[in-house]
Amino acid sequence: MSTAAERRRHYQDFTAEVLELCTDLGVRRDLQDGRGRPVKECLRMHKYLTVRTAGHGQRRAHYTVASLIALADPLEALRTRPTPAPRQTADELAAQPSPAAPHLSAASPSGTPAVPSRTAADNPLPSPSDAPSPGQLDPDAYTATAWRKRPNLGVTMARAVRRADFNEDRTDDLLHVIVRVGDDHLHQHLLPSLTGRLLRAGLVWDWPVLLDDLAVRVFDPDQVATRWLDAFYLTLNPIKD
């Protein structure tokens, strides 16, 4: 049986491979065809996903996330994926000077007034672009502590309120519906619809984290529901030190 860290690494690699697959327009159309469908009706997806999901369980969660990834612009995602910085040795880290205290200059180089940096309330958790790249050998990235710092469904919905003017009350209500409905309704209707809205607003799920939560939700929906709700409210109302 695989460990939790090994499953998370698989989810990271699987979603990265699907993004690569979607750079082919024909493949992307085949994956989009599975949107909202149960696995048995996703005949055009098997060619690409059967081998990639074999032995990992939770096939439906994999297929749902792959179909949602196909809704996004994969070329944009690949263009904006950061190159991981090289790992530094302890000696290199020790030799670095202490960071200076942040300050604001009177104006930016372009002559426009400087603005304060975004606060933790504006961006409380890492965005998907902060996730490790596929194959990046950093075992710490897949520990529970590191994984939970990445944005889950609740964080992303809160960001939609803060950054894309989603109505807070209606988004809150929708989240409560999401955590209560069964997997059939979530996979077939709510996730495809909400994903489309987020993409049009310039937001995107952290795909590996979404896949992980959908897989866990089958066995422990209350745990996932609590995690999503906590993340939503803490992102909208961050606790100040």
Secondary structure, DSSP 4 states (H G I P E B T S, - for coil): ---HHHHHHHHHHHHHHHHHHTTSHHHHHHHHTTTT--GGG-TTTHHHHHHHHTTS--HHHHHHHHHHHTTS-HHHHHHHPPPPPPPPPHHHHHHSPPPPPP---SB-TTSSBP-PPPPTTTS-S--GGGSPPTT---GGGGSHHHHTTS--HHHHHHHHHHHH---HHHHHHHHHHHHHS-HHHIIIIIHHHHHHHHHHTT----HHHHHHHHHHHTT-HHHHHHHHHHHHHHHHSPPP-
